[in-house]
Amino acid sequence: MISKTPKPPYYSVIFTSIRTAGDNGYSEMATKMIELVSKHDGFLGFESAREDLGITISYWKDLKSIKKWKENEEHLVAQNKGRKEWYKSFKTRIAKVERDYEFKS
């Protein structure tokens, strides 16, 4: 589903990843993180797709909200497991959204 975001400006965190083999608790943690981040102040929504390369884009009100989420205790546990167990490689990018366009048929 495409996230409904407010009128720009707002911020996006673009997380691209290549997973290791097997689930190893990943799905359960991903569900937990979605529930947790959905209640986090400043969180606007997310979009995600996975084939060989996974891409998750989350949308945020401001940089302060992104920083607080990165420092969230439960999220730190997930980040650590990601580095040790779930990802062969990943990259995180933070961008300011200055314009967006929408098409609906």
Rosetta blueprint (number, residue, H / E / L):
1 M L
2 I L
3 S L
4 K L
5 T L
6 P L
7 K L
8 P L
9 P L
10 Y E
11 Y E
12 S E
13 V E
14 I E
15 F E
16 T E
17 S E
18 I E
19 R E
20 T L
21 A L
22 G L
23 D L
24 N L
25 G L
26 Y H
27 S H
28 E H
29 M H
30 A H
31 T H
32 K H
33 M H
34 I H
35 E H
36 L H
37 V H
38 S H
39 K L
40 H L
41 D L
42 G L
43 F E
44 L E
45 G E
46 F E
47 E E
48 S E
49 A E
50 R E
51 E L
52 D L
53 L L
54 G E
55 I E
56 T E
57 I E
58 S E
59 Y E
60 W E
61 K L
62 D L
63 L H
64 K H
65 S H
66 I H
67 K H
68 K H
69 W H
70 K H
71 E L
72 N L
73 E H
74 E H
75 H H
76 L H
77 V H
78 A H
79 Q H
80 N H
81 K H
82 G H
83 R H
84 K H
85 E H
86 W H
87 Y E
88 K E
89 S E
90 F E
91 K E
92 T E
93 R E
94 I E
95 A E
96 K E
97 V E
98 E L
99 R L
100 D L
101 Y L
102 E L
103 F L
104 K L
105 S L
